[in-house]
């Protein structure tokens, strides 16, 4: 950021200081203009002429009023207009007090609507110009009187132009924000609809074929001793139904794959029995990882085992990507009653990429969906003093496993 940009940001953050600086500048301009003789022998001359005390007082009061032009624009316009009228009637030679009224009129026009600008502008032009022409010491056609008319009109027009530009820019921003929200909502809606459709397809496939497998398995168990040939035929139907279910599941899940995705692995899904191997891969990549486990002897369902492994894998990946080169990670797996708790802590400091926000990022969303699907809970967020914490609570017995045991 350049020096000018930093100064602009600071001034925008402190509008009262900006208005005070503007008032000081206007006061200097009015003081300088009070020493100019517009009726010199040949042209405008800078002959020294001292304004009277009343003119100095009016210039000072009108400049001080400009400090509060944002908080009370109409009041400031009335005060500066009154000071300008007094100077136009009594000043000889005249000081440019009307400059403050032009700035106040610009502020009113930039912060209100067009009808208000029109009324305030016409009233200011009429009062200031009429007072200068009818009651001032100069002839009505003097250039100073016509200058008041021109400058008040310019102030009102410029303020209205600024207001119109701000309105157009704000309207563009609002339309862009609405369009962005609409696109995000449409994307979320389509994702939800697609997930619902795939879930229904999977339900239909699994329900149909599992029901068939259940019936044929019951038949095989019933006739196994007395009619082995019929039992073999039932088992063949079981194998055929399971093969069809697998093929249809593969086809349905394949819809979710994109071109270029790797083929599905044929080895068993990983679990916590491969946690040491997982930690070793991160250690070889330069990340210091410590593992502590008190879950030995706990047999987990395949879905819970895989979810715990994936949570640790994703959390360590985030540590390696976002926590810095000197970060350390601590992994703990603890059996607590009917649940197993997985915790990944790090003491890293954010890199330029920034840490994953609590609840944000595709990795954290994936972890949350995976844990929530098993009726678990996932908590993520920064640690006090630095670092990040990922904590997952997973039930040791899922609903599917409990149903199978009860059967």
Beta strands, then each sheet from edge to edge (+ up, - down):
strand 1: 288-293
strand 2: 328-336
strand 3: 339-346
strand 4: 377-382
strand 5: 388-395
sheet 1: 1+ 2+ 3- 5+ 4-
end
